[in-house]
């Protein structure tokens, strides 16, 4: 059974209102990213305890830590960034979630990230080493301009590192926006499918600059993707990230009304294709 989750900072900035909204919508998971306008990586101990208690009070669980790990240029010093990853590990343990969402680095200004493959792999391998003995897995999201902007490069990362501690997030809209691909289920999904353990639900119309579409109304092939997930008996999370008002490098906004419509659309499509979705 697939499970619904959400980047609820797209609904509202206030974290208490985020968890209340999801509870009313009967969405059982949350993917914390921004909590009361602060990135989850920057919260104090007291703020973390308060956030965790709110999640528990409303009967939710955490699907993944929505970290920005790997969303920096590859030529920036690695040790401070590795320390941030250690922080993300601590957060995953604290919030009792298996996954840390992360990325695979930008190129230096004016350069091509493909030329930095060796450095990307070295950094990924160093992070994997820190996960030994822990029930925590890095999940890499395909996104524009990073090394893993294509399905082929995402698979390259996984197969080069060769660790079960590194798996993939599948985001269909990022292929539309970044790679101008409108047949991602035919061209990207088959390559990434063996390694996908987490899915983001964001739809996009080809040519749209910064605003997404209601799931099923864009070029992200949401219905086809959910049908694929039904066929494989997917039991992971579908994390809602609609970007229906604004979208950008580090997040977006949707608002409560459009977010509710997006949740309803996903449930309707899931029902049509036989994907049981809680």
N, C-alpha and C positions, 0 to 999 in steps of 0.2 A: 504493500500500500504506500503510495507516494504521500508526502506530508507537505503541507503548505507552510511557508515561512515568508518573511518580508524584511526588507530594509525600511523599517517603519519611520526613519527620519525623513522619508519622502512624504509622509502624512503630516507630520508636525514636528517642531523642534523639541517640544517638551516631552521628556521620556515617559513620564507617567501617562500622558495622553497617548503616547505610542502604544504602550502595553494595553491600555484600556481599549483602544480602537481594535487591536488584534483580538482581544478577548471577545468583544462584541461581534466581530466578524467570524468568530470560531476558527481563527488561524492559530495553530498550536505552537508555532515556533517564531522566534525573532532572530534576525541577524544584526546584532548591534554594530553600528558604525559611528554615528554621531549621537551623543547623549547630551541633551541640553546644550547644544551648539558646540560641544567639545568632542574631538575624536576620541574613541574609546581608548586609544593608546596613551592618551594624556590625562586620564582621570586619576584623582587622588584615591587613596585607600578608602576613605570615607565615601567618596562618590561611587566607587565600585561596589561597596557593600550596599549602599542605598539602591543602586540599579539592580543588583542581584535580588534584593528583597522584593522590589516591585515586580520583577519577572516571576518570582515564586508566588507572590500574592495573587497574581492573575492567572496562575496555572499554566504559564508558558515554559518552554525550553529554548535553549540557544542552539541554532542550527550550525553556526560557524562564527568565528571572530572576523568581522569585516575589516581586516587590517589593510593598510596601504603598503605593506612590505613589498619591496621590489618596484615601487613606483618612484624610483629615483634614477638619476643618470648613472650609467655603469662606471664612469670615471670618478664618482664621488667616493671618499674613503669608506672602506668596507667595515672596519671594526665598529664604528658607531652604529652602522645599520644592522650589523649582526647583534649588537646589544639590544636594538629595538626588537629584533626577532625573538630574542630571549624574553623580552617583555611580553610579546604576543603569546609565547608558550605559556607563561605564567597566567595570562588572561584566559587561555583555553582551559587550563586546569581549574582555575577559579570558577569559571562559568560552566564547568562540566560539559564541555563540548569537544567533539573529536577533531574538528576541522579549524584550520586557519586559512582564510582566503588570502592569496598573495599573487604577485606578478613577477615579470622577468626582465625588468630594467629598460630604460630608455638609452638611446645612443647619446654621446656628447653632441653638442651643437654642431650641425652641419655634417654629421657622420652617419653611417649606416649601421644599425644595430647588428646586422648579420656578420659584420666584421669583428664582432666582439663575442662570438659564440663561445670561445674557450673561457673567457672571463665569466660569462653567464653560468656555464656549467660548473665552474669552480665554486661560485657563490652558492649555487643550488646544493652542491655536494656538502659544503660546509654547514648549511642549515639542516640538511637531512641528518648529519652526524649528531646534532643537538637533540634530535627526537628519539634517539635510541632508548629503549626501555620505557617509553611513554606511550600512552594511548592517544596520541595526537598525530594528525596527518596534515601536511601542507596540501592545499588544493589550488592549483594554478588556473587563473582565469584568462582566457583569450581576450586580448584587448588591443586596440590600435596602437601602433608605434613601438610597442615593447617587442622583445625577441619573440615571444609567443603570440604574435599577431595573426599567424596563419595556423591552420590545423596541422600542417606538416611540421612546423616548428614546435608546436605544443607536444606532438608525439616525439619529436627529436629530444626534447627535454626529458620526458618520462623514460624513454628507452636508453638514453645515455646515462642517466643517474641510476636507473635500475633498482629503485627502492620502493617498497610498498608504502613508505612514508610520504611519497609524492604522487599525487593523483590530479585529475583535471576537473575544473568547473567548466560547464558548457554554457556559453552565452550567445544565443543565435543573433541577437540584434547587433552585437559588436562586429559580427562578420558582415552584416549589411552596411553598417555605418563606416567601418574602417576599411573593409576589403571590397566593398561594392558587390557582394555576393547575395544573390536572391534565391539560390537553390542549395542552401547550406546543409539541408538534410540529405541531399544526394551527394554532395561533394566534400563536406567537412565532417559530418557526423560519423560516417563509416570508419574514418581514420581514427577519430578520437574515442569512439564508443567503448572500446575495451578498457579504457582508463578513466571514464567519467563516473564520478561518485556524487556529483553535486550539480544542480542545474539552476541557472538564473532565468526567470521569465521576464523578458523585455522584448518588445516588438518594435519594429522600425520600418518606416517607408524610405525606400531608396531616394536620396536627394534631400531628405530632411536634415537640417543642420544640427539642431539641439533638442528636438522634441520627439518623443516616441509615440507609439500608437497603442490603442487598446489591444490587448493580446488577441491575435487572430485577425486583426485588421491591417497589419503591416506586411512587410516582405520577409519576415523572419521565420515563416513556415511553422508557426506555433502548433497548429493542429497536427501537422505531419510529425513534428518532434514528439508531441504527447502520444501519438499513435505508436511511434518507435519505442517510447518508454513503456507503454502498456505491453507491447510485444515482448519486452525483455523482463517484465515483472519488476520494474524499477521500484525500489522502496526507500529511496533517499528523499531529500527535500527539493521542492520547487520554490525558490526564493524570489518573491515578487520585487521587481525593480523597474517600475513602468516608465519613469522620466516623462510624464505627460504634461508637465508645465515647463520645466527646464531640465537640462542634462549637461554634465560636464565631466572633466577629468577625474574629479574626486567625489562625485555624487550628483544628486538631482532632486527635483521636487515634483510632487504629483497632487497633493491635497487629498483630504478625506473622501470627497465625492467621487473623484476619478479613480482613486485607489479602490474604493468599494466596487465600482463598475469593473475594474480590472480583475479583481478577485472573482466576481460573479462570472466574468467571461471565461476565466481559466477553468472554473468548476464546470461550466456548461460544456466547454470543449472536451475536458477530461471525460465527462459522462458520455459524450458522443463517441469517443474513440475507445471507451472501455477501460480507461485508466482510473482505478479506484484512488480517490484523492481525499484525504482526511484534512 
